[in-house]
Amino acid sequence: MNKIIKEKLKLIVLILPLLMLTSCALKPISSEYNFIKTNIENIELDKLGNGKVLIYNGADILHKVDNTGRLNIWIENKALGQIRPGEYVIISLKNGKYEFKALHIDVFNMKSSHNVEINDKTKVIRIKPTMTSNKLIITNELPKKFEKFKYATIR
């Protein structure tokens, strides 16, 4: 009897961490936007702006390892889609004020809302998950090691 209990306990101890890691996986949302598809070799900071905005997921290593770096993003309550760590999209946005909403799962749903003003000089936006929420910054700079980023395959 003791042997059976020990075997079941071992099984639970092995499966529990796996469940915890996969439970943080955020289900993707379908995009309602048209993306500007480009090759990474063609992306130059000078070609962005005037409504052409690159948005990337700047998740750090801690969020990449445990699968909590996936971000579902909405702009003005219209689904942009899910951007995984190390991915980016390029979209056209008219000048004006926009509400960006971001969601990632890190044990709990981490939601945030950000007011962003897009103008002719807006080129690059970094959105990244944090331990307690999400952070959005207009950087107007390509991320370090941008050659390792890939275009998001949003459904």
C-alpha positions, 0 to 999 in steps of 0.5 A: 500500500505504501509503495502505491502511494509513493508511486502516485506521489512521484507522478504528481510531483512530476506532472505538477510542474509541467502543468504549471508551465503550460497553464501560463500559455495564453490563447491567441486572439485573431487579429482585426488589423491588416499588417504591412509584411516586410523582410527583416533585411528591409526594415530601416528606422528611416522607413518607419513613421508617418503612420507606419509603426513597428510594435514588438514584444520586448519580454525579458528572459524570465518571461521567455523561459516560463512561457508567460511572455505572450501578449494579446494586444488590442488597440481601441478595442480592436484585436491586434493579435498575440505577439510572442517574445522576440516578435514584431508587427508593422501596422498603419495608424493615423495620427491621434490618441489610441488606447492600447490594452495588453494581457499576459498570464503569469499565474493571474491575468495581467491586464493593462491599459496605455494611452498612446499618441501616434504622430508622424514621428512615432516609429517603434513601440515596445510592449513587454510583460512585467511581474505585475502588469505590462509596460508600453514605451514609444522608443523610436529605436529598433531593439538590440539584436533586432536581426534575431526578431521575427515577424509575428505570424498572427492568425 
